[in-house]
Amino acid sequence: MTYVLGIDSSTQSCKAVLVDAASGEIVDQARASHPGGTQVDPARWIEALDEATAGLLEKADAVAVAGQQHGMVTLDEDNNTVRDAMLWNDVSSADAAVELVEELGGAHKTVELTGSVLVASFTATKLRWLRDNESENAKRVSKAVLPHDYLTWHLGGREEFTTDHGDASGTGYYSTRERRFMPELAEQFLGHSVQLPRIAEPNEIVGRTATGAAIAAGTGDNMAAALGLDLQPGDVCVSVGTSGVASAWSEHSVHDDNGLVTGFSDATGAYLPLACTLNGAKVLDFAANLLGVDHKGLSEMALAGKSSVTLLPYFDGERTPNRPHATGLLTGLRTDTTREDFARGVVEGLLCSMLDAIEAVEKAMGHKANRVLLTGGAARSEAMQQFAPSIFGVDVALPAPSEYVALGAARQAAWALSGADKPPQWDVAGTTTYRGEANPDTVARYQQIRDLTANF
């Protein structure tokens, strides 16, 4: 029996799954917590990695790491960390992001150059923040790598730093058109030249662990999730966790001047255009708390309600569309409005917000989705499952709950181990398909208040 180990080093924890390389069946798994905060000592990631993989790594013939995207890990000439890593959700570099877009000639030129409009999450903006706010630390930086690069290097005996095209495309100094790093941009952002990791091919073995397991290139978490779900042409994956993400497979590099869609590369040699919303499952948390019910109770209430209340769920501002100062808005209230109607309006409002992300990706790609894959914590809500097809206007497939980021990393490890041209075919077990009549009236009500409040 051949086993591969997939590691998901996320913002909150490290998860490891040991998988049968032939079937994709998970045979064992473990996890360990990461510290909180938006700046973290990378040594804590290694401690969690060692804890989560204990007893599993020894059984694996190959391993790959999928890591949280964008994080900045800076190293000196001796490969010691210069400072704590700045994570994707550290917004200290928001002003730097605006500065860099202007410096590169505006949004259009930035997108043409890098595939995306730079925002605070991108590594490039953190390099500029470091230059402007911690000049002594900036001067010590010899290498800049991503979280998954750092862990891959650790697993391989701390020899060569490597990355992959998927994670590299989220740095802000990578060209999606030319599929290469642009070290001259990293130098411009930081103020001096900096060594970047070598970009490995999707199915390349980049090293060996102390136990002899092959190490694959690894990738970013969104790219690994797409690989774990086996995202196909015509699919759009909608993941509703803390935030909401819509992503799709594309054969060609995607460039969106509006900045709503980031034009990432994927983990297979293709591309993964992606739109993100700020308000995901926490919208359901808000409603459940307000109504004094749990999530199951909220779902039951929504299924019993009428489609009459409309929620614009921009509680913490919004990114798709770009309204950082927006707030939530509720309309359609009448004296006969029930708690059930309110619950339904919340669920439908969240789905309508995700429809905006889907349509942004569709517009950037130039074609409509044939199917939506619904994942994430909020996907467990029966009301979300039942209402999604009528809001999205297409069939909605619900994969069985699983660690798809870690599974994607495991699939990449199996691919590198096989030496094949394409990743192995694993079944996404337990997928349920939901269908429903389109509900254009609800979508139209939502779009009306969204557009009326564009300048609020």
C-alpha positions in Angstrom: 0.0 0.0 0.0 1.3 3.5 -1.0 0.4 6.4 1.3 0.8 10.1 0.8 0.5 12.8 3.4 -1.3 16.1 2.7 -0.7 19.0 5.1 -2.9 22.1 5.4 -1.0 24.8 7.3 -3.8 27.3 7.6 -4.2 30.5 9.6 -5.7 28.8 12.6 -4.2 25.3 12.6 -2.1 22.6 10.9 -4.1 19.6 9.6 -2.5 16.5 8.2 -4.3 13.7 6.3 -2.7 10.3 5.4 -4.3 9.1 2.2 -4.2 5.9 0.1 -2.4 7.1 -3.0 -4.5 4.9 -5.3 -8.0 5.7 -4.1 -7.7 9.0 -2.3 -9.3 7.5 0.8 -8.2 9.1 4.1 -6.8 6.5 6.4 -5.7 8.7 9.3 -5.5 12.4 10.2 -4.5 14.8 12.9 -4.3 18.5 13.7 -2.6 21.0 15.9 -3.4 24.6 16.6 -1.6 27.7 15.5 -1.3 30.9 17.7 -3.7 33.7 17.0 -2.9 37.1 15.7 -1.8 38.5 12.3 1.9 38.3 12.9 3.3 34.9 14.0 6.8 33.4 14.6 7.2 30.7 11.8 8.8 28.5 14.4 5.3 28.0 15.8 4.1 26.6 12.5 7.0 24.1 12.6 5.9 23.0 16.1 2.3 22.5 14.9 3.6 20.7 11.8 5.7 18.3 13.8 2.8 17.7 16.2 0.2 17.1 13.5 2.4 14.8 11.4 3.8 12.7 14.3 3.2 9.1 13.5 1.9 9.9 10.0 4.9 11.2 8.2 6.8 8.0 8.9 4.1 6.1 7.0 4.1 8.3 3.9 5.9 7.7 0.6 5.3 11.3 -0.4 4.2 14.6 1.2 3.1 18.1 0.2 2.3 21.3 2.1 -0.6 23.6 1.2 -0.2 26.9 3.1 -2.2 30.1 3.8 -1.5 32.4 0.9 0.4 35.7 0.8 2.1 35.6 4.2 5.6 37.2 4.3 8.4 35.2 5.8 11.7 37.2 5.7 15.1 35.5 6.3 18.6 36.8 6.7 21.8 35.5 5.1 21.9 32.6 7.5 18.2 31.7 6.9 17.2 33.0 10.3 13.8 34.7 10.4 14.2 38.5 10.5 10.9 39.1 12.3 7.5 37.5 12.8 5.7 36.5 9.6 3.0 39.0 8.5 -0.1 37.0 7.5 -2.5 37.6 4.7 -5.0 39.2 7.1 -2.6 41.7 8.5 -3.9 45.1 7.2 -1.0 47.2 8.3 0.1 47.4 4.6 -3.3 48.8 3.3 -1.7 52.2 2.6 1.3 50.6 1.0 -1.1 48.7 -1.4 -2.6 51.9 -2.6 0.9 53.4 -3.0 2.2 50.4 -5.0 -0.7 50.4 -7.4 -0.1 54.1 -8.2 3.6 53.4 -8.4 3.0 50.7 -11.0 0.9 53.0 -13.2 -2.6 52.4 -11.9 -5.0 49.5 -11.7 -4.9 48.5 -15.4 -1.1 48.4 -15.6 -0.9 46.6 -12.3 -3.3 43.9 -13.5 -1.5 43.6 -16.8 1.8 43.1 -15.0 0.8 40.8 -12.1 -2.7 39.5 -12.9 -4.3 41.3 -9.9 -4.8 44.7 -8.3 -2.7 44.7 -5.2 -4.4 44.8 -1.8 -3.1 44.6 1.7 -3.1 40.8 1.7 -0.4 40.5 -1.0 3.2 39.9 0.0 4.4 42.8 -2.1 2.6 45.3 0.1 4.2 43.8 3.2 7.7 44.2 1.8 7.0 47.9 1.2 5.5 48.3 4.7 8.7 46.7 6.1 10.9 49.1 4.1 9.0 52.1 5.4 8.3 51.1 9.0 11.2 48.8 10.0 14.1 49.9 8.0 16.7 48.1 10.0 14.8 44.8 9.7 14.3 45.5 6.0 18.1 45.9 5.5 18.6 42.4 7.0 16.3 40.6 4.6 18.2 38.3 2.2 15.3 36.0 1.2 11.5 36.4 1.1 9.4 33.2 1.0 5.8 32.2 1.6 4.5 30.1 4.5 4.3 26.9 2.5 7.8 27.5 1.1 9.2 27.7 4.6 7.6 24.5 5.8 8.6 22.6 2.6 12.2 23.8 3.2 12.0 22.5 6.8 10.7 19.1 5.7 13.5 18.8 3.1 16.3 19.2 5.5 16.6 23.0 5.1 18.4 22.9 1.8 16.7 24.7 -1.2 13.8 27.1 -1.0 11.2 26.2 -3.6 7.6 27.3 -4.3 5.0 26.7 -7.0 3.2 28.9 -9.6 -0.1 28.9 -7.6 1.3 30.4 -4.4 3.8 32.6 -6.2 0.9 34.2 -8.1 -0.3 35.7 -4.9 2.9 37.6 -4.1 2.4 40.7 -6.3 5.8 40.2 -7.9 4.9 37.3 -10.2 3.7 37.6 -13.8 0.8 35.3 -14.6 1.2 36.0 -18.3 4.8 34.9 -18.3 4.6 32.5 -15.4 7.7 33.8 -13.7 8.8 35.8 -10.7 9.8 39.4 -11.3 12.6 39.9 -8.9 13.0 43.5 -10.1 9.6 44.3 -8.6 10.5 42.7 -5.3 13.7 44.8 -5.2 11.6 47.9 -6.0 9.2 47.2 -3.2 11.7 46.3 -0.5 14.5 48.7 -1.5 17.2 46.2 -2.3 17.6 42.9 -4.1 16.2 39.8 -2.4 16.5 36.1 -3.2 13.2 34.4 -4.1 12.5 30.7 -4.1 12.9 28.6 -7.2 9.5 27.9 -8.8 9.0 24.1 -9.2 6.7 22.4 -11.7 3.4 21.1 -10.4 4.4 17.4 -10.4 8.1 17.9 -9.4 9.8 16.2 -6.5 11.7 19.0 -4.7 13.4 17.0 -1.9 13.2 14.2 0.5 12.3 14.0 4.2 14.5 12.5 6.8 12.4 9.3 6.5 12.9 9.2 2.7 9.5 10.4 1.6 9.4 12.4 -1.6 8.4 16.1 -1.2 6.2 17.7 -3.8 6.2 21.4 -4.5 3.2 22.3 -2.4 0.9 25.2 -3.1 -1.4 27.8 -1.7 -4.6 26.8 0.2 -7.1 27.9 -2.5 -5.1 26.1 -5.2 -5.0 23.0 -3.0 -8.7 23.1 -2.4 -9.4 23.3 -6.1 -7.1 20.2 -6.6 -8.8 18.4 -3.7 -12.2 19.0 -5.2 -11.1 18.2 -8.7 -12.4 21.5 -10.0 -13.4 21.1 -13.7 -13.9 23.5 -16.6 -17.4 25.0 -16.2 -17.3 24.6 -12.4 -17.3 27.5 -9.9 -16.4 26.6 -6.3 -18.1 28.7 -3.7 -16.6 28.4 -0.3 -18.5 30.1 2.5 -16.4 30.2 5.7 -15.5 33.4 7.7 -15.4 35.1 4.3 -16.8 33.9 1.0 -14.7 32.8 -2.0 -15.7 32.0 -5.6 -13.1 30.4 -7.8 -12.9 28.6 -11.1 -10.6 26.7 -13.4 -9.3 28.6 -16.4 -7.0 27.6 -19.2 -5.8 31.1 -19.7 -4.5 33.9 -17.4 -7.4 36.1 -16.3 -7.0 39.9 -15.8 -9.8 42.0 -14.2 -9.2 45.8 -14.2 -11.9 46.3 -11.7 -9.9 44.4 -9.1 -12.8 42.2 -8.0 -11.1 39.1 -9.4 -7.6 38.1 -8.6 -5.9 36.3 -11.5 -4.1 33.5 -9.7 -2.3 30.5 -11.2 -3.5 27.1 -10.0 -1.6 24.0 -8.9 -1.8 22.1 -12.2 -0.3 24.5 -14.7 -3.6 26.4 -15.4 -5.2 29.3 -13.6 -7.6 30.0 -10.8 -9.4 33.3 -11.0 -10.9 34.1 -7.6 -13.3 36.6 -6.1 -13.6 37.1 -2.3 -16.3 38.6 -0.1 -15.7 39.8 3.4 -19.0 38.6 4.9 -19.5 34.8 4.9 -20.8 32.5 7.7 -20.6 35.3 10.2 -23.8 36.7 8.6 -25.5 33.5 9.7 -23.9 33.8 13.2 -25.3 37.3 13.4 -28.8 36.2 12.6 -28.7 33.1 14.9 -27.5 35.2 17.8 -30.2 37.8 17.2 -33.0 35.2 17.0 -31.6 33.2 19.9 -31.3 29.9 18.0 -28.4 27.7 16.9 -27.5 27.3 13.2 -29.9 24.3 12.8 -32.7 26.4 14.2 -31.9 29.3 11.9 -32.0 27.0 8.9 -35.3 25.5 10.0 -36.8 29.0 10.4 -35.5 30.1 7.0 -37.0 27.1 5.3 -40.4 28.0 6.9 -40.3 31.6 5.9 -41.5 33.6 2.9 -39.1 35.3 0.5 -40.0 38.9 1.3 -37.2 40.4 3.4 -34.0 41.5 1.7 -30.7 41.7 3.4 -27.6 43.5 2.0 -25.0 41.6 4.2 -22.2 44.2 4.2 -21.8 44.1 8.0 -18.0 44.6 8.0 -17.7 46.5 4.7 -17.4 44.6 1.5 -14.7 43.7 -1.1 -17.0 42.3 -3.9 -18.1 45.0 -4.7 -15.5 47.2 -3.2 -17.3 49.0 -0.4 -14.9 49.1 2.6 -17.1 51.5 4.6 -20.5 49.9 3.9 -22.8 48.4 6.6 -25.6 45.9 6.5 -29.1 47.0 5.3 -32.5 45.3 5.7 -35.5 46.1 3.6 -39.0 44.7 3.1 -40.1 44.7 6.7 -43.9 44.9 7.3 -46.1 44.5 10.4 -46.8 40.8 9.4 -43.1 40.0 8.8 -42.2 36.9 10.9 -39.0 35.7 12.4 -39.0 33.0 9.8 -39.2 35.6 7.0 -36.3 37.4 8.5 -34.3 34.2 8.7 -35.0 33.4 5.1 -34.0 36.9 4.1 -30.6 36.5 5.8 -29.8 33.2 4.1 -30.9 34.6 0.7 -29.0 37.8 1.2 -25.8 35.9 1.9 -26.4 33.7 -1.2 -27.0 36.8 -3.3 -23.8 38.3 -2.1 -22.0 35.1 -3.2 -23.8 35.4 -6.6 -22.0 38.7 -7.0 -18.7 36.9 -6.6 -19.7 34.2 -9.0 -20.7 36.7 -11.6 -17.5 38.6 -11.2 -15.5 35.5 -11.9 -17.8 34.6 -14.8 -17.4 38.1 -16.3 -13.6 38.0 -16.0 -13.5 34.5 -17.7 -16.1 35.4 -20.4 -18.5 32.5 -19.8 -21.2 31.3 -17.4 -20.8 28.5 -14.8 -22.4 25.1 -15.6 -22.3 24.0 -11.9 -21.5 25.4 -8.5 -19.6 23.4 -5.9 -20.8 24.6 -2.4 -18.3 24.1 0.4 -17.3 25.7 3.7 -18.9 25.8 7.1 -22.0 27.6 6.0 -22.6 24.9 3.4 -23.8 22.6 6.2 -27.0 24.7 6.5 -29.9 22.9 4.9 -31.4 26.3 4.0 -28.3 27.3 2.1 -28.4 24.0 0.3 -32.0 24.3 -0.7 -32.0 28.0 -1.7 -28.6 28.1 -3.5 -29.8 26.6 -6.9 -32.7 29.2 -7.1 -30.4 32.1 -6.3 -27.4 31.0 -8.4 -29.5 29.8 -11.3 -27.6 26.5 -11.8 -27.3 23.1 -10.2 -25.4 23.1 -6.9 -23.2 20.2 -5.9 -22.5 19.7 -2.2 -19.3 17.6 -1.6 -19.3 15.6 1.6 -17.5 17.5 4.4 -13.7 16.8 4.3 -10.3 18.5 4.6 -10.1 19.5 0.9 -7.1 21.7 1.2 -5.1 18.8 2.8 -6.6 16.4 0.3 -5.4 18.6 -2.5 -1.9 18.6 -1.1 -2.1 14.8 -0.8 -3.2 14.5 -4.4 -0.3 16.7 -5.5 2.1 14.4 -3.5 0.7 11.4 -5.2 1.0 13.1 -8.6 4.7 13.9 -8.0 5.3 10.3 -6.7 3.7 8.8 -9.8 5.7 10.9 -12.3 2.6 11.1 -14.5 1.6 14.0 -16.7 -1.7 14.5 -14.8 -2.8 14.2 -11.2 -4.4 10.9 -10.1 -8.2 10.6 -10.5 -9.8 10.3 -7.0 -13.5 10.3 -6.5 -15.0 13.2 -4.5 -17.1 10.9 -2.3 -20.6 11.6 -1.3 -21.4 14.6 -3.6 -25.1 15.5 -3.5 -26.6 17.6 -6.3 -29.4 20.2 -5.6 -31.7 21.7 -8.2 -34.4 24.3 -8.0 -36.4 26.8 -10.0 -34.7 30.1 -10.6 -35.8 32.9 -8.2 -35.2 36.1 -10.2 -37.5 38.3 -8.1 -35.4 37.8 -4.9 -32.2 38.4 -6.8 -33.7 41.5 -8.4 -34.7 42.9 -5.0 -31.2 42.4 -3.7 -29.6 44.0 -6.7 -31.9 47.0 -6.5 -30.8 47.9 -2.9 -27.2 47.0 -3.7 -27.1 49.4 -6.6 -29.1 52.2 -4.8 -26.6 52.2 -2.0 -23.5 52.2 -4.2 -22.5 55.6 -3.0 -23.4 55.3 0.7 
